[in-house]
Amino acid sequence: MAIGVLPGVMTPEFGDALIYIDAVALALFFVMIYSAKIAAGSSRVSKLLGLSLLAERFKMWRAAHKGH
């Protein structure tokens, strides 16, 4: 046998590799399922933070240039 593994026998290294592959596959599966919720939540937060900072900067700019 060229591979050195009997049919039906799994080496510990191959078992560990399968566990890692399964973990990555499950992570990708959950990311695909919850990506819409994650994107909606993150965009909502970024819009909230971005608009408030932009509005604050605009108010500061107006206050600085109002006397000109």
PDB file as gemmi writes it, atoms N, CA and C in Angstrom:
CRYST1    1.000    1.000    1.000  90.00  90.00  90.00 P 1                      
ATOM      1  N   MET A   1       0.836  -1.172   0.000  1.00  0.00           N  
ATOM      2  CA  MET A   1       0.000   0.000   0.000  1.00  0.00           C  
ATOM      3  C   MET A   1       0.884   1.239   0.000  1.00  0.00           C  
ATOM      4  N   ALA A   2       0.615   2.106  -0.937  1.00  0.00           N  
ATOM      5  CA  ALA A   2       1.452   3.281  -1.095  1.00  0.00           C  
ATOM      6  C   ALA A   2       1.164   4.349  -0.033  1.00  0.00           C  
ATOM      7  N   ILE A   3      -0.094   4.449   0.400  1.00  0.00           N  
ATOM      8  CA  ILE A   3      -0.445   5.497   1.343  1.00  0.00           C  
ATOM      9  C   ILE A   3      -0.067   5.103   2.764  1.00  0.00           C  
ATOM     10  N   GLY A   4      -0.123   3.869   3.104  1.00  0.00           N  
ATOM     11  CA  GLY A   4       0.225   3.423   4.439  1.00  0.00           C  
ATOM     12  C   GLY A   4      -0.945   3.411   5.395  1.00  0.00           C  
ATOM     13  N   VAL A   5      -2.153   3.556   4.895  1.00  0.00           N  
ATOM     14  CA  VAL A   5      -3.349   3.545   5.729  1.00  0.00           C  
ATOM     15  C   VAL A   5      -4.243   2.419   5.250  1.00  0.00           C  
ATOM     16  N   LEU A   6      -4.660   1.594   6.183  1.00  0.00           N  
ATOM     17  CA  LEU A   6      -5.564   0.504   5.839  1.00  0.00           C  
ATOM     18  C   LEU A   6      -6.954   1.061   5.573  1.00  0.00           C  
ATOM     19  N   PRO A   7      -7.711   0.418   4.713  1.00  0.00           N  
ATOM     20  CA  PRO A   7      -9.079   0.887   4.466  1.00  0.00           C  
ATOM     21  C   PRO A   7      -9.901   0.833   5.758  1.00  0.00           C  
ATOM     22  N   GLY A   8     -10.605   1.910   6.031  1.00  0.00           N  
ATOM     23  CA  GLY A   8     -11.443   1.959   7.221  1.00  0.00           C  
ATOM     24  C   GLY A   8     -10.722   2.439   8.466  1.00  0.00           C  
ATOM     25  N   VAL A   9      -9.431   2.760   8.362  1.00  0.00           N  
ATOM     26  CA  VAL A   9      -8.678   3.233   9.515  1.00  0.00           C  
ATOM     27  C   VAL A   9      -8.351   4.709   9.297  1.00  0.00           C  
ATOM     28  N   MET A  10      -8.638   5.525  10.308  1.00  0.00           N  
ATOM     29  CA  MET A  10      -8.373   6.954  10.204  1.00  0.00           C  
ATOM     30  C   MET A  10      -7.243   7.320  11.159  1.00  0.00           C  
ATOM     31  N   THR A  11      -6.270   8.046  10.654  1.00  0.00           N  
ATOM     32  CA  THR A  11      -5.164   8.477  11.506  1.00  0.00           C  
ATOM     33  C   THR A  11      -5.613   9.669  12.354  1.00  0.00           C  
ATOM     34  N   PRO A  12      -4.979   9.887  13.492  1.00  0.00           N  
ATOM     35  CA  PRO A  12      -5.353  11.042  14.320  1.00  0.00           C  
ATOM     36  C   PRO A  12      -5.159  12.373  13.600  1.00  0.00           C  
ATOM     37  N   GLU A  13      -4.140  12.473  12.767  1.00  0.00           N  
ATOM     38  CA  GLU A  13      -3.907  13.714  12.032  1.00  0.00           C  
ATOM     39  C   GLU A  13      -5.040  13.999  11.054  1.00  0.00           C  
ATOM     40  N   PHE A  14      -5.510  12.949  10.388  1.00  0.00           N  
ATOM     41  CA  PHE A  14      -6.607  13.111   9.442  1.00  0.00           C  
ATOM     42  C   PHE A  14      -7.895  13.460  10.180  1.00  0.00           C  
ATOM     43  N   GLY A  15      -8.104  12.875  11.342  1.00  0.00           N  
ATOM     44  CA  GLY A  15      -9.270  13.210  12.156  1.00  0.00           C  
ATOM     45  C   GLY A  15      -9.238  14.657  12.606  1.00  0.00           C  
ATOM     46  N   ASP A  16      -8.061  15.141  13.021  1.00  0.00           N  
ATOM     47  CA  ASP A  16      -7.924  16.547  13.404  1.00  0.00           C  
ATOM     48  C   ASP A  16      -8.196  17.469  12.223  1.00  0.00           C  
ATOM     49  N   ALA A  17      -7.698  17.088  11.053  1.00  0.00           N  
ATOM     50  CA  ALA A  17      -7.938  17.899   9.855  1.00  0.00           C  
ATOM     51  C   ALA A  17      -9.428  17.962   9.539  1.00  0.00           C  
ATOM     52  N   LEU A  18     -10.137  16.851   9.696  1.00  0.00           N  
ATOM     53  CA  LEU A  18     -11.579  16.855   9.447  1.00  0.00           C  
ATOM     54  C   LEU A  18     -12.315  17.739  10.446  1.00  0.00           C  
ATOM     55  N   ILE A  19     -11.880  17.743  11.695  1.00  0.00           N  
ATOM     56  CA  ILE A  19     -12.506  18.599  12.704  1.00  0.00           C  
ATOM     57  C   ILE A  19     -12.316  20.066  12.334  1.00  0.00           C  
ATOM     58  N   TYR A  20     -11.118  20.449  11.903  1.00  0.00           N  
ATOM     59  CA  TYR A  20     -10.867  21.832  11.505  1.00  0.00           C  
ATOM     60  C   TYR A  20     -11.693  22.219  10.280  1.00  0.00           C  
ATOM     61  N   ILE A  21     -11.781  21.324   9.321  1.00  0.00           N  
ATOM     62  CA  ILE A  21     -12.570  21.592   8.119  1.00  0.00           C  
ATOM     63  C   ILE A  21     -14.038  21.757   8.481  1.00  0.00           C  
ATOM     64  N   ASP A  22     -14.553  20.901   9.374  1.00  0.00           N  
ATOM     65  CA  ASP A  22     -15.944  21.022   9.811  1.00  0.00           C  
ATOM     66  C   ASP A  22     -16.185  22.331  10.547  1.00  0.00           C  
ATOM     67  N   ALA A  23     -15.248  22.744  11.387  1.00  0.00           N  
ATOM     68  CA  ALA A  23     -15.401  23.999  12.128  1.00  0.00           C  
ATOM     69  C   ALA A  23     -15.451  25.191  11.180  1.00  0.00           C  
ATOM     70  N   VAL A  24     -14.586  25.196  10.177  1.00  0.00           N  
ATOM     71  CA  VAL A  24     -14.585  26.287   9.198  1.00  0.00           C  
ATOM     72  C   VAL A  24     -15.876  26.270   8.389  1.00  0.00           C  
ATOM     73  N   ALA A  25     -16.338  25.089   8.008  1.00  0.00           N  
ATOM     74  CA  ALA A  25     -17.578  24.984   7.238  1.00  0.00           C  
ATOM     75  C   ALA A  25     -18.766  25.476   8.062  1.00  0.00           C  
ATOM     76  N   LEU A  26     -18.829  25.130   9.332  1.00  0.00           N  
ATOM     77  CA  LEU A  26     -19.922  25.603  10.187  1.00  0.00           C  
ATOM     78  C   LEU A  26     -19.862  27.117  10.369  1.00  0.00           C  
ATOM     79  N   ALA A  27     -18.665  27.653  10.543  1.00  0.00           N  
ATOM     80  CA  ALA A  27     -18.521  29.097  10.690  1.00  0.00           C  
ATOM     81  C   ALA A  27     -19.010  29.814   9.430  1.00  0.00           C  
ATOM     82  N   LEU A  28     -18.626  29.319   8.265  1.00  0.00           N  
ATOM     83  CA  LEU A  28     -19.080  29.926   7.008  1.00  0.00           C  
ATOM     84  C   LEU A  28     -20.596  29.810   6.847  1.00  0.00           C  
ATOM     85  N   PHE A  29     -21.151  28.683   7.272  1.00  0.00           N  
ATOM     86  CA  PHE A  29     -22.593  28.471   7.204  1.00  0.00           C  
ATOM     87  C   PHE A  29     -23.330  29.500   8.055  1.00  0.00           C  
ATOM     88  N   PHE A  30     -22.873  29.714   9.288  1.00  0.00           N  
ATOM     89  CA  PHE A  30     -23.524  30.682  10.163  1.00  0.00           C  
ATOM     90  C   PHE A  30     -23.322  32.113   9.675  1.00  0.00           C  
ATOM     91  N   VAL A  31     -22.174  32.397   9.089  1.00  0.00           N  
ATOM     92  CA  VAL A  31     -21.949  33.733   8.529  1.00  0.00           C  
ATOM     93  C   VAL A  31     -22.916  33.984   7.381  1.00  0.00           C  
ATOM     94  N   MET A  32     -23.138  32.974   6.551  1.00  0.00           N  
ATOM     95  CA  MET A  32     -24.081  33.146   5.446  1.00  0.00           C  
ATOM     96  C   MET A  32     -25.497  33.345   5.954  1.00  0.00           C  
ATOM     97  N   ILE A  33     -25.885  32.619   6.997  1.00  0.00           N  
ATOM     98  CA  ILE A  33     -27.238  32.741   7.528  1.00  0.00           C  
ATOM     99  C   ILE A  33     -27.448  34.105   8.167  1.00  0.00           C  
ATOM    100  N   TYR A  34     -26.492  34.547   8.966  1.00  0.00           N  
ATOM    101  CA  TYR A  34     -26.673  35.768   9.732  1.00  0.00           C  
ATOM    102  C   TYR A  34     -26.023  36.998   9.095  1.00  0.00           C  
ATOM    103  N   SER A  35     -25.547  36.898   7.871  1.00  0.00           N  
ATOM    104  CA  SER A  35     -24.855  38.031   7.246  1.00  0.00           C  
ATOM    105  C   SER A  35     -25.794  39.212   7.042  1.00  0.00           C  
ATOM    106  N   ALA A  36     -27.036  38.956   6.706  1.00  0.00           N  
ATOM    107  CA  ALA A  36     -27.985  40.056   6.508  1.00  0.00           C  
ATOM    108  C   ALA A  36     -28.231  40.794   7.814  1.00  0.00           C  
ATOM    109  N   LYS A  37     -28.380  40.050   8.901  1.00  0.00           N  
ATOM    110  CA  LYS A  37     -28.604  40.692  10.201  1.00  0.00           C  
ATOM    111  C   LYS A  37     -27.354  41.438  10.648  1.00  0.00           C  
ATOM    112  N   ILE A  38     -26.191  40.853  10.409  1.00  0.00           N  
ATOM    113  CA  ILE A  38     -24.933  41.502  10.783  1.00  0.00           C  
ATOM    114  C   ILE A  38     -24.750  42.779   9.972  1.00  0.00           C  
ATOM    115  N   ALA A  39     -25.008  42.713   8.685  1.00  0.00           N  
ATOM    116  CA  ALA A  39     -24.852  43.891   7.822  1.00  0.00           C  
ATOM    117  C   ALA A  39     -25.839  44.983   8.206  1.00  0.00           C  
ATOM    118  N   ALA A  40     -27.071  44.607   8.493  1.00  0.00           N  
ATOM    119  CA  ALA A  40     -28.069  45.611   8.876  1.00  0.00           C  
ATOM    120  C   ALA A  40     -27.685  46.270  10.192  1.00  0.00           C  
ATOM    121  N   GLY A  41     -27.253  45.492  11.138  1.00  0.00           N  
ATOM    122  CA  GLY A  41     -26.864  46.050  12.431  1.00  0.00           C  
ATOM    123  C   GLY A  41     -25.636  46.926  12.340  1.00  0.00           C  
ATOM    124  N   SER A  42     -24.644  46.477  11.588  1.00  0.00           N  
ATOM    125  CA  SER A  42     -23.420  47.269  11.489  1.00  0.00           C  
ATOM    126  C   SER A  42     -23.647  48.541  10.678  1.00  0.00           C  
ATOM    127  N   SER A  43     -24.465  48.479   9.649  1.00  0.00           N  
ATOM    128  CA  SER A  43     -24.729  49.694   8.874  1.00  0.00           C  
ATOM    129  C   SER A  43     -25.544  50.681   9.691  1.00  0.00           C  
ATOM    130  N   ARG A  44     -26.460  50.171  10.506  1.00  0.00           N  
ATOM    131  CA  ARG A  44     -27.253  51.042  11.366  1.00  0.00           C  
ATOM    132  C   ARG A  44     -26.353  51.769  12.364  1.00  0.00           C  
ATOM    133  N   VAL A  45     -25.423  51.038  12.946  1.00  0.00           N  
ATOM    134  CA  VAL A  45     -24.508  51.638  13.920  1.00  0.00           C  
ATOM    135  C   VAL A  45     -23.572  52.624  13.230  1.00  0.00           C  
ATOM    136  N   SER A  46     -23.036  52.244  12.077  1.00  0.00           N  
ATOM    137  CA  SER A  46     -22.112  53.146  11.380  1.00  0.00           C  
ATOM    138  C   SER A  46     -22.824  54.404  10.889  1.00  0.00           C  
ATOM    139  N   LYS A  47     -24.070  54.267  10.446  1.00  0.00           N  
ATOM    140  CA  LYS A  47     -24.828  55.445  10.034  1.00  0.00           C  
ATOM    141  C   LYS A  47     -25.087  56.354  11.222  1.00  0.00           C  
ATOM    142  N   LEU A  48     -25.444  55.748  12.333  1.00  0.00           N  
ATOM    143  CA  LEU A  48     -25.723  56.542  13.525  1.00  0.00           C  
ATOM    144  C   LEU A  48     -24.481  57.294  13.967  1.00  0.00           C  
ATOM    145  N   LEU A  49     -23.362  56.608  14.033  1.00  0.00           N  
ATOM    146  CA  LEU A  49     -22.119  57.253  14.452  1.00  0.00           C  
ATOM    147  C   LEU A  49     -21.616  58.236  13.406  1.00  0.00           C  
ATOM    148  N   GLY A  50     -21.678  57.860  12.164  1.00  0.00           N  
ATOM    149  CA  GLY A  50     -21.178  58.709  11.091  1.00  0.00           C  
ATOM    150  C   GLY A  50     -21.984  59.976  10.932  1.00  0.00           C  
ATOM    151  N   LEU A  51     -23.301  59.874  10.983  1.00  0.00           N  
ATOM    152  CA  LEU A  51     -24.141  61.058  10.821  1.00  0.00           C  
ATOM    153  C   LEU A  51     -24.024  61.989  12.009  1.00  0.00           C  
ATOM    154  N   SER A  52     -23.928  61.436  13.193  1.00  0.00           N  
ATOM    155  CA  SER A  52     -23.826  62.316  14.352  1.00  0.00           C  
ATOM    156  C   SER A  52     -22.497  63.055  14.352  1.00  0.00           C  
ATOM    157  N   LEU A  53     -21.423  62.377  13.965  1.00  0.00           N  
ATOM    158  CA  LEU A  53     -20.127  63.045  13.892  1.00  0.00           C  
ATOM    159  C   LEU A  53     -20.109  64.086  12.786  1.00  0.00           C  
ATOM    160  N   LEU A  54     -20.711  63.755  11.654  1.00  0.00           N  
ATOM    161  CA  LEU A  54     -20.771  64.696  10.543  1.00  0.00           C  
ATOM    162  C   LEU A  54     -21.609  65.921  10.910  1.00  0.00           C  
ATOM    163  N   ALA A  55     -22.731  65.697  11.576  1.00  0.00           N  
ATOM    164  CA  ALA A  55     -23.573  66.810  11.993  1.00  0.00           C  
ATOM    165  C   ALA A  55     -22.837  67.692  13.002  1.00  0.00           C  
ATOM    166  N   GLU A  56     -22.101  67.085  13.893  1.00  0.00           N  
ATOM    167  CA  GLU A  56     -21.340  67.854  14.880  1.00  0.00           C  
ATOM    168  C   GLU A  56     -20.250  68.677  14.205  1.00  0.00           C  
ATOM    169  N   ARG A  57     -19.562  68.100  13.237  1.00  0.00           N  
ATOM    170  CA  ARG A  57     -18.541  68.841  12.495  1.00  0.00           C  
ATOM    171  C   ARG A  57     -19.155  70.003  11.724  1.00  0.00           C  
ATOM    172  N   PHE A  58     -20.331  69.785  11.138  1.00  0.00           N  
ATOM    173  CA  PHE A  58     -21.007  70.837  10.388  1.00  0.00           C  
ATOM    174  C   PHE A  58     -21.411  71.985  11.312  1.00  0.00           C  
ATOM    175  N   LYS A  59     -21.909  71.650  12.489  1.00  0.00           N  
ATOM    176  CA  LYS A  59     -22.270  72.691  13.457  1.00  0.00           C  
ATOM    177  C   LYS A  59     -21.044  73.498  13.874  1.00  0.00           C  
ATOM    178  N   MET A  60     -19.924  72.824  14.081  1.00  0.00           N  
ATOM    179  CA  MET A  60     -18.697  73.519  14.447  1.00  0.00           C  
ATOM    180  C   MET A  60     -18.227  74.410  13.307  1.00  0.00           C  
ATOM    181  N   TRP A  61     -18.332  73.921  12.060  1.00  0.00           N  
ATOM    182  CA  TRP A  61     -17.915  74.705  10.901  1.00  0.00           C  
ATOM    183  C   TRP A  61     -18.787  75.944  10.755  1.00  0.00           C  
ATOM    184  N   ARG A  62     -20.116  75.756  10.927  1.00  0.00           N  
ATOM    185  CA  ARG A  62     -21.046  76.896  10.832  1.00  0.00           C  
ATOM    186  C   ARG A  62     -20.777  77.931  11.901  1.00  0.00           C  
ATOM    187  N   ALA A  63     -20.513  77.454  13.110  1.00  0.00           N  
ATOM    188  CA  ALA A  63     -20.241  78.376  14.210  1.00  0.00           C  
ATOM    189  C   ALA A  63     -18.950  79.146  13.956  1.00  0.00           C  
ATOM    190  N   ALA A  64     -17.959  78.487  13.383  1.00  0.00           N  
ATOM    191  CA  ALA A  64     -16.670  79.138  13.125  1.00  0.00           C  
ATOM    192  C   ALA A  64     -16.774  80.147  11.983  1.00  0.00           C  
ATOM    193  N   HIS A  65     -17.624  79.895  10.996  1.00  0.00           N  
ATOM    194  CA  HIS A  65     -17.716  80.770   9.829  1.00  0.00           C  
ATOM    195  C   HIS A  65     -18.929  81.702   9.857  1.00  0.00           C  
ATOM    196  N   LYS A  66     -19.675  81.695  10.929  1.00  0.00           N  
ATOM    197  CA  LYS A  66     -20.860  82.513  10.993  1.00  0.00           C  
ATOM    198  C   LYS A  66     -20.543  84.006  11.090  1.00  0.00           C  
ATOM    199  N   GLY A  67     -19.458  84.322  11.732  1.00  0.00           N  
ATOM    200  CA  GLY A  67     -19.106  85.735  11.917  1.00  0.00           C  
ATOM    201  C   GLY A  67     -18.428  86.366  10.721  1.00  0.00           C  
ATOM    202  N   HIS A  68     -18.104  85.614   9.691  1.00  0.00           N  
ATOM    203  CA  HIS A  68     -17.378  86.165   8.537  1.00  0.00           C  
ATOM    204  C   HIS A  68     -18.258  86.963   7.646  1.00  0.00           C  
TER     205      HIS A  68                                                      
END                                                                             
